[in-house]
Amino acid sequence: KLTWQHSLSFCTLKATFGDDNSTERKLDLRKELNVSVYQGLVLFLFNNATKISYTTVAESTAIEEEELCRVLQSLACGKTRVLKKLPPGKDINKTDNFEFNADFRHKLFKFKINQIQTKETAEENINTTEKVFQDRQYQIDAAVVRIMKARKTMQHSLLVSELYNQLKFPVKPVDIKKRIESLIERDYMERSKDDKNIYHYVA
């Protein structure tokens, strides 16, 4: 099943800054903005209004609250402030209003407005670490079985050395030992009866 991730899509908008009193050439005030689809949705609202409340932006775009706050921060609180936040500040509140920043200037004709990255919580960090470790366990298991199937019999130190050559991520010796023990318990391989440091592949 394919799922369309709108938050990862990008588009290019043409914008003209300045106002009727601007003394600069119109050509210099015209810019092309490379923005996310969500940023574009918010900016499109300012085609019909110069000042819009947070509530109106939320209702008009139907963007989820947490995501909308990041979008508005990127447009009004970041380095490239094409919008003005009223009152000024780094945090987005539901009572805020936003204005098109006619005074905005940029030396480039075409530029990108970066998005605000989500900060990973401690719980999310733990879950991510656990998931990565689980994925790597499967990769270690597969590598051990692949090596043992080809070699049939192998000494522990040589097996570990071969694993380091094949695996594309750092792994601790203790983790390798745990995976070998797990494979022995599941009858993929066995220790030699004469030498505990030698393994045999079990067909």
N, C-alpha and C positions, 0 to 999 in steps of 0.2 A: 504493500500500500504506500502510495506517495502522498506526502502532506506538504502543501505549499506554505513555506515559512516567509510570511510577508515582512517580518522584521529584518530579514536578511537581504531583501531586495533593494536595489538602488535606482535612482532616476536623476536626470539632469533638468534643472529648472532655469529659465531665463528670467532675470530680475533687473529692474531699473531703480536705482537708489536716487537720493536727492529729492528736491521738491521744486515748485515753480520759481522759487527765489535762488536756486542754485546757479552759480556763475560758471561752473565747470561744463565742459562739453558733454552732451548727452551720451556720446559714444564712450566716454570714460566712465560714465555712471552705469553702463550696462554690463552685467556680469552673468556668468553661467555657474550655477551652484550644483555640485555633485552631492546629493543627499540621499538618505534612506527613504523608503516609501513613506514611513511614518512621519519623518521630518517634512517630506513633500506635502503630505495631507494637511499638516498644520499650517505650513506656509501658504498653501492655496486659499485658506480662509481669509487671508489678508488682501486678496484681490477685490473683495467686496467691503472691507472694513479696515480702518487703521488702528482701531483699539478693540480688543476682544477679551472677555473674561475667561478664567480657567474653566468655569462651568460650561460655557458655550463651546470651548474647544473640545472638552470631554464629550459633550453630547453630539457634536457635529462629526467627530472622528470615530467615536466608539472604541478608542484605544484603551486597553486595560490601564488602570490607574498608575501602577508602578512604572510601566513602560512609558506612559504619557509624561510622567514627571521627568524621566531621563531625557526624553525627546525635547521637552521645553527647556531643560537645563542646558542641553547642547546648543540650542538656538538663542537663548537669552542670557546664559550665565557662563558660557565657555569663552574660548579665545576669539571665536568668530561670532559676534553678537549681532545677528541680522534682525533680532527682535529686542525690544526693551521690556524688562520686567518691572512692574509697578506694584508695590514698592520694590526698590532694588534689594538684592540679596542672593545668596547661593542656593537657598532651599526654595522649593516650589510648594506653595500653599494654595488651598482651594479658594481663597479670597483674593488671589493675585489677578492682575490684569496684564495684558500684553499689547505692545504697540509695534508696528512696523518701524524699524530703525532707519529712517530716511538719511541719517547722518553717517551711516556705515560706509566705510571705504576700504578697498583692498587693492594692493598693487597688481595683483594678477587678474586677468580677465576670467579665467576658469579656475575654480578652487573647490576643495572638498570640506564639508563641515563634518568633523568627526563626531561619532556618537559617544555618549557617556557609558562606560563599561559597568556592568553589574558587579557589585562587590559580593564575593562568595562568603556566605556565613560559615561559622565554625562547623556547624552540622553538615552543611553541603560539602565542605572541604574534607571532612571525615568520610562521607559517603563516596566522594570522588576517589579518594585514596584507596578505599576498600575495593571499589569497582576495578580500578587500575591493577591492584594487586591480584584480584581474582582472574582478570584477563591474562596477566603475566604468568599465573600459575599454570593455566592451560597451555600457554606457549612453551613453558619449561618442560611440562609433561610431554608435549608433542615432540620437542627436540630430543629429550632423553630416549623416548621410544624409537625415534627415527635413527638415532646413532646406534643404539643397542641392536636394533633389527639388522643394521648393516654390518656391525662388528661381531655380533653374537656374544663375545666375551670381552670384558674390558676392565681395567683397573680403575679404581675410584679417581685417582689424581688425573689420569688421562681423560676420563669421562668429563670431569669438571673443566679441564682445559679445553676440550672440544666444545663444550657448552658455551664457554666464554667467547669462542670464535664464532659460533653460530647465532647467539642471541644478540639482538640489536639494542638492548637496554641493560643498564647496570643491575647486577644481581649479587646478593650476598651468599657466601658459601653455606651459611646456616639455612638459607631458603632452598638452595639446591639439595642439601641433605634431606630436608623435610619432604621435598617432592620425590626424591629417590625412595624414601621410606614409604611414602604413599603408594608409589608404583609397585613396590615389593608386596605391600599388603593387598594390592589388587591383582597380584599374580601376573604383572607384565614382565617382571624380572625377578631374579633371586640371587642371594649371596652364595658364593662358593663355600662348600663345606670345609675346604682346606684353608681358605684365606678369606677373611671377612671383607677385605678391601677389593675383592674381585667380584664382578657381577656377571651373571649369565642371562641372556635374553630368553624369555619363555615364549615359545611360538604359540 
